[in-house]
């Protein structure tokens, strides 16, 4: 087990519906990371922005971006995660991929598609949580709108790190920051939220406000709004275990199941 997990948060602008250009932007940012890190987190739909035109930009699980991620994960000897638009058959998915340094890939399809933008009419929602085993940590990655639904993210799996990748608009950024902290407190888990900055072609503005919290909801890091930056944080399994053992809040969880849980 790795006691200290070093995580790189990349808060960046996104080029609208231009996968090649976005890959180049993130390539330069990732190549510039001078420290040895365990995990790199990219925003939601990091190759395109939050577009409702998947027919223009969708890829497959054997597409260029997946091969690019596998190359970078191996080259940097680190895991990389973020979401992109994937087509399977005649369906489109807002799919998070967690790429291990070995090239192994785990996937999570966004459960709560964003009805306000019509995402539910274009993308197929997922119905399974993903728990990634990585270097002795149990990681639960989710996507943007999932943040508003605490039952879906409830810590029944004893995960240690909850991740949200997002395109969360500036007008509702207070909810983003508040809910990230709430998810950390109620699940007694580290929480890292990575959001984009800039504006998209629909005129939506994004301020970032990427952040990390410990199991008591204290800030580990809050990235300056609107800042195009890469930041490295460290989280400690020892600290998390001591906090959980001291307070024991998870032992008093309500015992109930989701309808789609066996």
C-alpha positions in Angstrom: 0.0 0.0 0.0 1.2 3.5 -0.8 0.7 5.7 2.2 1.1 9.0 0.3 -0.7 9.4 -3.0 0.6 12.3 -5.1 -2.1 13.7 -7.4 -1.7 16.3 -10.2 -4.8 18.5 -10.8 -4.9 20.1 -14.3 -7.2 23.1 -14.5 -7.3 24.2 -18.1 -9.2 25.9 -20.8 -10.7 23.6 -23.5 -10.7 24.1 -27.3 -14.3 23.6 -28.5 -14.8 20.3 -30.3 -11.1 20.0 -31.3 -9.6 16.8 -29.9 -6.2 17.1 -31.6 -5.6 20.6 -30.2 -6.8 19.6 -26.7 -4.5 16.6 -26.7 -1.6 18.9 -27.6 -2.5 21.3 -24.8 -2.6 18.5 -22.2 0.5 16.8 -23.7 2.5 19.9 -23.0 1.1 20.3 -19.5 1.7 16.6 -18.6 5.2 16.6 -20.1 6.0 19.6 -17.9 5.3 17.8 -14.7 8.7 17.6 -13.1 7.8 15.6 -10.0 7.0 11.9 -9.8 3.2 11.6 -9.3 0.8 8.8 -8.9 -2.3 10.2 -10.6 -3.1 12.9 -13.1 -6.7 14.2 -13.2 -8.2 15.9 -16.3 -11.6 17.6 -16.6 -14.8 16.2 -18.0 -14.9 15.9 -21.8 -11.3 17.1 -21.9 -10.9 16.6 -25.6 -14.0 18.6 -26.7 -15.7 20.7 -24.0 -19.3 19.9 -23.0 -20.8 19.5 -26.4 -24.1 18.1 -27.4 -22.8 17.3 -30.9 -21.2 13.9 -30.3 -21.5 12.8 -33.9 -18.8 15.3 -34.8 -16.2 14.3 -32.2 -17.0 10.9 -30.7 -14.2 8.3 -30.5 -14.1 4.6 -29.8 -12.2 2.7 -27.1 -9.7 1.9 -29.7 -9.4 5.5 -30.8 -6.6 8.0 -30.9 -7.2 9.6 -27.5 -7.3 6.2 -25.7 -4.0 5.2 -27.3 -2.6 8.6 -26.4 -3.6 8.2 -22.8 -2.0 4.7 -22.6 1.2 6.1 -24.1 1.4 9.0 -21.6 0.5 6.8 -18.6 3.3 4.4 -19.5 5.7 7.2 -20.4 5.1 9.1 -17.1 4.6 5.9 -15.1 1.4 7.3 -13.6 -2.4 6.8 -13.8 -4.4 9.3 -15.8 -8.2 9.9 -15.6 -10.7 12.2 -17.2 -13.9 11.8 -19.4 -14.4 11.9 -23.1 -17.1 11.1 -25.6 -17.2 7.5 -26.6 -19.4 5.8 -29.2 -20.4 2.2 -28.9 -22.9 0.8 -31.5 -25.4 3.6 -32.1 -25.0 5.0 -28.5 -22.9 7.8 -27.2 -21.5 7.9 -23.6 -19.9 10.6 -21.5 -17.2 8.1 -20.3 -14.6 8.5 -17.7 -11.5 6.4 -18.2 -9.0 5.5 -15.6 -5.8 4.5 -17.3 -3.2 2.6 -15.3 0.6 2.9 -16.1 0.4 -0.7 -17.3 -2.2 0.3 -19.9 -5.1 -1.4 -18.1 -8.3 0.7 -18.4 -11.3 1.0 -16.1 -14.4 2.9 -17.2 -17.3 4.7 -15.7 -20.3 6.1 -17.7 -21.8 9.2 -16.2 -24.9 8.1 -14.2 -26.6 11.5 -14.0 -26.8 13.1 -17.4 -27.5 16.8 -17.3 -31.1 17.3 -18.2 -30.8 21.1 -18.2 -28.5 20.9 -21.2 -30.3 18.0 -22.9 -27.5 15.6 -22.2 -30.1 12.9 -21.2 -31.5 13.0 -24.7 -28.1 12.5 -26.5 -26.0 10.4 -24.2 -26.8 7.1 -22.6 -26.5 7.1 -18.8 -24.5 4.5 -17.0 -25.8 2.5 -14.1 -22.7 1.1 -12.4 -20.3 2.8 -10.0 -16.6 2.2 -10.5 -14.2 1.5 -7.6 -10.6 1.5 -8.8 -8.0 -0.4 -6.9 -4.7 1.5 -7.3 -1.6 1.3 -5.2 -3.6 0.1 -2.2 -6.2 2.9 -2.5 -9.8 2.5 -3.4 -10.8 5.3 -5.7 -14.4 6.2 -6.8 -14.4 8.5 -9.9 -17.5 10.4 -10.9 -18.6 13.1 -13.4 -19.9 16.6 -12.9 -23.7 16.4 -12.3 -23.2 13.3 -10.2 -22.0 15.6 -7.5 -25.6 16.8 -6.8 -26.8 13.3 -5.8 -25.4 12.1 -2.5 -27.0 8.6 -2.5 -25.1 7.7 -5.7 -21.8 8.6 -4.1 -22.5 7.2 -0.6 -19.5 5.4 0.7 -20.7 1.8 0.9 -17.6 0.5 -0.7 -15.1 1.9 1.8 -13.3 4.0 -0.8 -10.6 6.4 0.2 -10.7 8.9 -2.6 -13.7 10.4 -4.4 -13.0 12.2 -7.7 -15.3 14.5 -9.7 -14.2 15.7 -13.1 -16.4 18.5 -14.5 -17.5 21.3 -16.8 -19.3 23.2 -14.0 -20.5 26.7 -15.1 -19.5 29.8 -13.2 -23.0 30.9 -12.2 -23.4 27.8 -10.1 -19.9 27.5 -8.8 -21.0 28.1 -5.2 -22.9 24.8 -5.4 -19.7 23.1 -6.8 -17.6 24.2 -3.9 -20.2 23.5 -1.2 -21.1 20.0 -2.5 -17.5 18.9 -2.8 -17.0 19.7 0.8 -20.2 18.0 1.8 -19.3 14.8 -0.1 -16.0 14.7 1.8 -17.6 15.1 5.2 -20.5 12.7 4.7 -18.4 10.0 3.2 -15.3 10.5 5.4 -13.2 10.4 2.3 -10.7 12.6 0.4 -12.5 14.4 -2.4 -10.8 16.0 -5.4 -12.8 18.0 -7.9 -11.3 19.1 -11.2 -13.1 21.7 -13.3 -12.3 23.5 -16.5 -11.9 27.2 -17.1 -12.7 29.6 -20.0 -15.8 29.8 -22.2 -17.3 27.3 -24.6 -19.1 28.0 -27.9 -22.5 28.0 -26.2 -21.4 31.1 -24.3 -21.1 29.3 -20.9 -18.3 30.5 -18.7 -16.2 28.3 -16.4 -14.1 29.5 -13.5 -12.5 26.3 -12.4 -12.4 26.4 -8.6 -10.8 23.0 -8.6 -10.3 21.8 -5.1 -9.3 19.0 -2.7 -10.7 18.3 0.8 -9.9 15.8 3.5 -12.3 13.6 5.4 -13.4 16.3 7.7 -14.0 18.8 4.9 -10.9 20.9 5.5 -9.3 22.3 2.3 -6.1 20.6 1.2 -6.0 22.8 -1.9 -8.3 25.4 -3.6 -7.0 26.5 -7.0 -7.4 30.1 -7.9 -10.5 30.8 -10.1 -9.9 31.2 -13.8 -6.2 30.2 -13.4 -4.8 28.0 -16.1 -2.6 25.8 -13.9 -1.2 22.5 -12.9 -1.1 21.7 -9.1 0.3 18.8 -7.2 -1.3 17.7 -3.9 -0.5 14.8 -1.6 -3.0 12.8 0.4 -2.2 10.4 3.3 -3.7 7.0 4.0 -2.4 7.2 7.6 -4.2 10.5 8.2 -7.4 9.2 6.7 -7.3 6.0 8.8 -6.6 7.9 12.0 -9.5 10.3 11.3 -11.9 7.4 10.6 -10.8 5.4 13.6 -11.1 8.5 15.9 -14.6 9.5 14.9 -16.1 6.3 13.5 -18.9 8.1 11.6 -19.0 5.6 8.8 -19.9 2.8 11.3 -23.3 4.6 11.8 -24.2 4.7 8.1 -27.8 4.0 7.2 -28.1 0.5 5.8 -30.1 0.7 2.6 -29.7 -0.2 -1.1 -30.2 1.5 -4.4 -32.9 -0.1 -6.6 -30.2 -1.2 -9.0 -28.0 -2.8 -6.4 -28.2 -6.5 -5.8 
